[in-house]
Amino acid sequence: MSDHYTFFEAGIPIVYPFAGYISDYHRPADNRDKLDMGRIARSALFVTRLVRLLAEHPGPIRIDPSIEVAPPPDPFERE
C-alpha cells in the first residue's frame, strides 16, 4: 500500500502520478536501465501544470460528486 492511501481513506483528494509500471517493478531486476525518461519527463510536466492550476484556482478544490467509487485496484499492488 502506498503513502497516499491514508489520505484517500480520510476523504482527502489525492493525485498519484508516476511514469508507469514495468514487469520487474520493485523486484531485484528493477534497475535504472529500464527507466523511460520520456515518460518520467511527461509525468513531471503534468505535475508541474497541475500544481500551477491548483495554486491559481480561486476558492477551495472540490471533489466531483458524480465520482462514486475509486478506480479499480492497481493490478501490480503487492501485499
N, C-alpha and C positions, 0 to 999 in steps of 0.2 A: 504494500500500500504506500502511496506517495504522501508527502507532507501536505499537499493541498487538500486531501480528502477530509481532514478535520474541519477545515473552513466550509467545505461543501455541506457536511453534516450539520453545521451550525447555521446554514442558510445564507452564508456569505458567498456572493458570486465569485467564481474562480475562472481563470484562464490558464490553460495548460499547453502552451505552445512548445513544440520541440521539432526536431528535424526528421523524425520517423524512426521506425524500428528496422533492425537488420536481423537475420536469422540467428546470429550469435549474441544478440543483445544481452548484456550482463552475464556473459559466460566467459570462460577463460580465453576463448579465441577472439573475443571482442577487443579489437585494438584500433589504433588511430588510422591505420591504413584503410579501414572501412568507412571512415568519415566521408560524408558527402558535403563538401564545403559549400557547394552551391545551395543546397537545401538549408544548411545552417545559416548562411548569409540571408536567404529569403525569410527564414523564421525570425532572425534578428531585426530585419527591416519591418516585418509585420508587427513585432512587439513595439518597436520604436514608434510606429504610426499609431498603434492602438493606445499607447501611453499618452501620446500627444493629444489624441482625440478625447480621451477620458479627462485629462488635465484641463482641457479647454471647454469641456461640456458644462453648460450652465445648470446648476442645481444638482440634486442627487442622481445617481445612476440607479435605475430601477430594473428589476428582472421582468422579462416579458411574461405576463400571466398566462399566455397561451402555451408556454412550455410546461407541461405537467409531469414529465418524467426525465430522469437523467439519461444521457446517451448510454448505449449498451456498454457493458464492461469491456475493458481492454483485453483482447484475446492473449496478450503477452503478459498480463499480470500474473505474478507468481506469489504463492503464499510463503 
